[in-house]
Structures are given as C-alpha cells and as structure tokens.
Amino acid sequence: MALYIGFILLVFLSSIYLAINMNRRRIRLLGLFAPVVFTLCMLKVLESNIRLPESGALEAGILMFLYGFPLIIGSLIFTLIRLCFVYQKKIWKALLIFISYILGPLLVGALAIYVEFVFQIDHFIYVVIFSMILVSYLPPIYLYFFDRDQ
C-alpha cells in the first residue's frame, strides 16, 4: 500500500514539476498529454479484453486502478496547471477547456454504455473505447486551431 501511495505521489509531483518547468520556459500548450495518457490506458484495457475475454475485465480493472487512474489524474493536473498559466486573464476559459477534457470521454462512454444496455449489442464496448479516445482529442484540436495567440 505504501508503494502504491508513493507511486501516486511520484506521478502527481512529477506532473506538477513538469507543468511549472514548461510554464517557466514559455513552451506552447498543445494539450496532448492527457489524451495520449488516456489513449494508452484505454488501449491497455482493450488489449486485456481481447487477449483474455474471460478474465480480461478483472485484469483491466486492476490495471486501471493501479496504473491508469494515477497517470490520468496526473496528466489532468499537468493540463490544468498549464491551462491556468496560458489563460491567466481568462481563467473561466481554462476551466471550461479542462472540464471538456474530463466530461467529453465520460459522457460519450456513459451514452454508449446506455445504448449497449438498451440494444444488447455484443462487442459494442470496442466502439465505446474508440469513441472515448477520439473525443478526448477534441480539446487539443481546439487549442491548436482556434487559439494560436497563446
């Protein structure tokens, strides 16, 4: 348990350090860190479900709890610090972009799981995972194309 808490602290503190260091050096914000980490975690879940369908859900749950969630939370902390630095005068805009990082994949996943539950479509979970991955890249696309004045 102490090792797991140490891993979580290591991820959080390194995310905070990287964000502050990049802010100090005035590196442009692309916003790709959180979606890339989310994509890696979702691909690991997908690989667990394909390789071992019987025990894949248990393995995927354990991996997400031990490995995925700390990395996703750390990348979201990094993104929030970077957004607040870039949009110092418009904090509300930074918070809206940050909320879209969180709510986009969650709402797509909730809607898709509801559709799967209602229509009983087998193997629809793969479509859910890919749609959540695609939606997670919408905030960086917005940051790249519509906010060139960072």
Summary of the structure (lengths in Angstrom):
residues: 150
radius of gyration: 17.0
end to end distance: 41.3
largest distance: 51.3
contacts: 420
relative contact order: 0.14
helix: 82%
strand: 0%
